[in-house]
Each structure stands twice: as structure tokens, then as C-alpha cells.
Amino acid sequence: MAAARMGAANGGSDVVVRRSTGEFETNPDGFQTPEWADVTSVVPFRLGGANRGGAGTRPATIGTTEVSLAVRVGSFPHDVDAGDGLQDGDYIDIVAGENEGLVLLVVEGDWQDQATARRVPVVTVQRPEEWA
């Protein structure tokens, strides 16, 4: 039932999970940009609110200002675990659905036992410039 509510065709989203390789590539103008690897192909996804009983925000420092970021739940099909699996710091690029263009950061990629979906806490982040 959880999978039936995921994906752009079912009112959710389709996403690609990306991870920084730690490497840089030099573009024709001589500027270096971070390199990204796709962890998944396009997979169904559902962006939800906060987990029951979970903290709805997490602190972050932007410049010298302390702010609170909304922590939401991203749900993948229970069998999504491509490559090295979802990891803390992976980026989720929503490529289709109501939130197309939104980029999320996986706060904690740990998995749980006997789950109907792979649920991970996420926060919204700015789209990396090199993805343009």
C-alpha cells in the first residue's frame, strides 16, 4: 500500500538520488565544479510531513545566524538501496511531480527493520549550481 502512494503517477514524485564524489571537473572556462554521481535511476518517492513524535526542526547556522530547518520525511519503496545504499548527505532531486525542481538533503540514511517503505528524514536545500 505504501508503494501505491509513491511516484508522480500516484500523486507523489519521481526522484534521482545524487551523491558528491568529492572530485572536481574543470569546465571549458577553467572553473572547477564538483562532480556528482547518480546513486539511483529515476525512482518513485513521496514527500511527507514530520514523523510522529519526531522533532519537526533541526538547528542550522547560515553565516552567523542560527535558524531552524523543517525536517520532513521522504519515503522510497522498501527495496530502494542502490549502490552503497542511501547515505547521510545524499541529495534527492525531484524530477517529476508536484514538487518538481525541489532538492532535498538526506539527514539520516539509516534503515529500519520490517518497514513497508524506506523513510528518511530530509530537509530542503538549494539546488547545486552545477545541476543547471
N, C-alpha and C positions, 0 to 999 in steps of 0.2 A: 504494500500500500504506500510506503514511503516513496519508493521509486516512481510510482504513478503520479506523484505531485511534483516531480522534478522535470527540468528541461523546458525550453522555450515553447515547445508544442503543448505543454501541460500547464502553462501559466507561470512557469519558473524561468530559468535562464540556461543558456549553454555557455560553458566556460572553457578556457585553456589555462592550465596551471603552468606558471613560468618560474624559473629559478636563476638567480645570478650565478654565472660560472666563476666569478672572481677574476676573469680575464678581460682584456680591453681590445677593441679593434680600432684601427686608425682609418678614418674616412678620407675621401679624396682631398678635403681641405686641410688635412693634417691633424684634425682634432681627434682625440681618443674618446670612445664611448664604451660603456660597459656592455659586455656580451651576455645574452640571455639564452637559456636552453628551455625548450618545452618539456615539461615533466609529463604532461598528458596530451592526448589529442583533444578534440572537442568532446566534452562530456556533459551530461545533464547535471543541473545544480539547482538548489533552492536557497534563497537568502531569507532568513527569518529574523525574528527579534532576539532578545537575550534569553539564555537558558533559564529555566525555572530555578530560583534560589541562587542564581549566579550573579556576580557583580555586573551591573549594566554599563559600567565605565571603567576605564583604566587611565592612570595618570600618564602624561607625556609632557616633555619640555620642548617647546618650539622657540628657538633663540634663548631668551632669558625668561620666557613666560611659561608658567605651569598651566596646562589645560587638561580637561578630561575628555577622552575619546570614547564614543559609544562602541561597546563591544556587542557584536551581533553573532548569530550562528549561521554558518554556511553548511549546507547538507549536500553530500555526494552520495551516489549509490554505494551500498555497503562494500562492494568489491573493487572500488577505485583505489588502487595502490600502485600506480605505475612507477617504473624506475626505482628510485630509492624510497618511494612512498612519500606521502605529504610530510613536509618538514616545517618547523618553525621558520618564519621568514619567507616562505614561498609567496608568490604573487598570484592572485586569481584575476584573470582578465575576462570580464563578462562580454562575450562576443555576440550574443543574441538574447532577446527577451526584453522585458520592461526596463531593466536596468542596464541595457547595452551601453558599453563605454565605461562603466564603473570599474575601478580596480580596488581589490581588497588584499589585505596582508593577513596571512595565517599567523595568529598569535601563538597557538599551541597545536601542533600536528599530531599529538598522541592519540592513539586509537583506544577503543573500549571493547570489552567482550560482549557478545550476543546482542549486537545493535542491528536495527533494521536499516540504518543509514550511517554514513560516516560523517559525524557532526564535529565541526571545528570552530573555535572562536575566531572571529575575523574583525578587522577594523578597516574603514575606508582610508585609502591613501591616494596621493596624487599619481597620475599616470606618468611613468618614466618618459622623459622627453624622447629617448631613442626609439620608443614604440610608435611614434607618429607615423 
